[in-house]
């Protein structure tokens, strides 16, 4: 995964929210019957979706406060 990050950056797969990698790593660990590590990888995915949900909730409040209604409606259509 170091091919996809900047040289000076210390980000890892979880910080970059690289869910496709975590899904594949989780299924790989599951097939190897390493259930603890599989569950750990799948748990990261759940944390990412929780963060996405919180970001969308924050956007609702921000849009109403700053009156950026057009961007708000575009996000609701998505």
C-alpha positions in Angstrom: 0.0 0.0 0.0 3.0 2.3 0.2 2.6 2.9 -3.5 -0.6 4.9 -2.9 0.7 7.3 -0.3 3.1 10.2 -0.3 6.7 9.6 0.7 6.8 11.8 3.8 3.3 10.7 5.0 2.9 8.1 7.7 -0.7 7.3 6.8 -1.7 3.7 6.8 -4.6 1.9 5.1 -7.0 2.7 7.9 -6.2 6.4 8.0 -6.8 6.6 4.3 -10.1 4.7 4.6 -9.1 2.3 2.0 -12.1 0.0 2.4 -11.5 -2.2 -0.7 -8.2 -3.3 0.8 -9.7 -3.9 4.2 -12.5 -6.0 2.7 -10.1 -8.2 0.8 -7.8 -8.5 3.8 -10.7 -9.5 6.0 -11.9 -12.2 3.6 -8.4 -13.5 3.2 -8.0 -13.8 7.0 -11.4 -15.4 7.2 -10.5 -18.0 4.6 -7.3 -18.8 6.6 -9.5 -19.2 9.7 -7.8 -16.3 11.4 -11.1 -15.0 12.7 -9.7 -12.4 15.1 -7.8 -10.5 12.3 -10.8 -10.9 9.9 -13.1 -9.3 12.5 -10.6 -6.6 13.1 -10.5 -5.6 9.4 -14.3 -5.7 9.1 -14.6 -3.6 12.3 -12.5 -0.9 10.6 -15.0 -0.8 7.7 -17.8 -0.3 10.2 -15.8 2.6 11.8 -15.4 4.2 8.3 -19.2 4.1 7.7 -19.8 5.6 11.1 -17.4 8.5 10.2 -19.2 9.0 6.8 -22.5 9.1 8.6 -21.2 11.7 11.1 -19.8 13.8 8.3 -23.1 13.8 6.5 -24.9 14.9 9.6 -22.4 17.7 10.1 -23.0 18.8 6.5 -26.7 19.0 7.2 -26.2 21.4 10.1 -23.5 23.4 8.2 -25.7 23.8 5.1 -28.6 25.1 7.1 -26.4 27.5 9.0 -24.5 28.9 6.0 -27.5 28.7 3.6 -25.7 26.7 1.0 -29.0 25.2 -0.1 -28.0 24.2 -3.6 -25.1 22.1 -2.4 -27.4 20.6 0.2 -30.0 19.6 -2.3 -27.2 18.0 -4.6 -26.0 16.0 -1.6 -29.6 14.8 -0.9 -30.0 13.7 -4.5 -26.9 11.7 -4.3 
